[in-house]
Amino acid sequence: MNLPNKLTVARLVLTIVFVACFYAPIPNPMTWALLVFSIASITDYLDGYLARKHNLVTNFGKLVDPLADKILIAAAFILLVEKTEMKAWIAIAILGREFFVTGIRLVAANQGVVLAAEKLGKHKMVWQIITVVYFMLKTASNEPVFAWASPLFSSNSINITVGAAITYFTTAITLVSGYSYFWKNRSLFSDM
């Protein structure tokens, strides 16, 4: 297994640790969860960068990398709905898109085609990470390590505006990227 694929697998393991941080009886759980999520997110960038730079792109990576992303993001948004003021409909829209694209990949795989991630999907992932980090940092700002960030979230009007802008933009780009992915691969559904 090459290094990019090891990083992808590491992201899956880090997702388990990330979820455990939310429920473990440890001091400052949101701080730990935010740090683990950040490391997992960095592996998403690194595995793709290294695979392309060193010509280590594999079918395993094309399949498992986007799956690891979806598992990490699904875990994050589900936990944010439970633990923060994230609205459930946002998580449902984002997760619905992720399941939809996974379905397209399954149809492609049944036809012997492996679909790699697209550029718009990568932008979508960046904005999803930004959204998760925003809500986690807001909550972690009540804990000692990130207490410095507390003033950023103390003004309700700024906090509500920034949080809403990030959330709605992320939801929009997520849905647009899902539609784009379907449209570019609509030939897979020529038997409709």
Stockholm file with secondary structure:
# STOCKHOLM 1.0

chainA/1-192         MNLPNKLTVARLVLTIVFVACFYAPIPNPMTWALLVFSIASITDYLDGYLARKHNLVTNFGKLVDPLADKILIAAAFILLVEKTEMKAWIAIAILGREFFVTGIRLVAANQGVVLAAEKLGKHKMVWQIITVVYFMLKTASNEPVFAWASPLFSSNSINITVGAAITYFTTAITLVSGYSYFWKNRSLFSDM
#=GR chainA/1-192 SS CCHHHHHHHHHHHHHHHHHHHHHSCCSSHHHHHHHHHHHHHHHHHHHHHHHHHTTCCCHHHHHHHHHHHHHHHHHHHHHHHHHSSCCHHHHHHHHHHHHHHHHHHHHHHHTTCCCCCCHHHHHHHHHHHHHHHHHHHHHHTTSGGGGGGGGGGTCHHHHHHHHHHHHHHHHHHHHHHHHHHHHHTGGGGTTC
#=GC SS_cons         CCHHHHHHHHHHHHHHHHHHHHHSCCSSHHHHHHHHHHHHHHHHHHHHHHHHHTTCCCHHHHHHHHHHHHHHHHHHHHHHHHHSSCCHHHHHHHHHHHHHHHHHHHHHHHTTCCCCCCHHHHHHHHHHHHHHHHHHHHHHTTSGGGGGGGGGGTCHHHHHHHHHHHHHHHHHHHHHHHHHHHHHTGGGGTTC
//
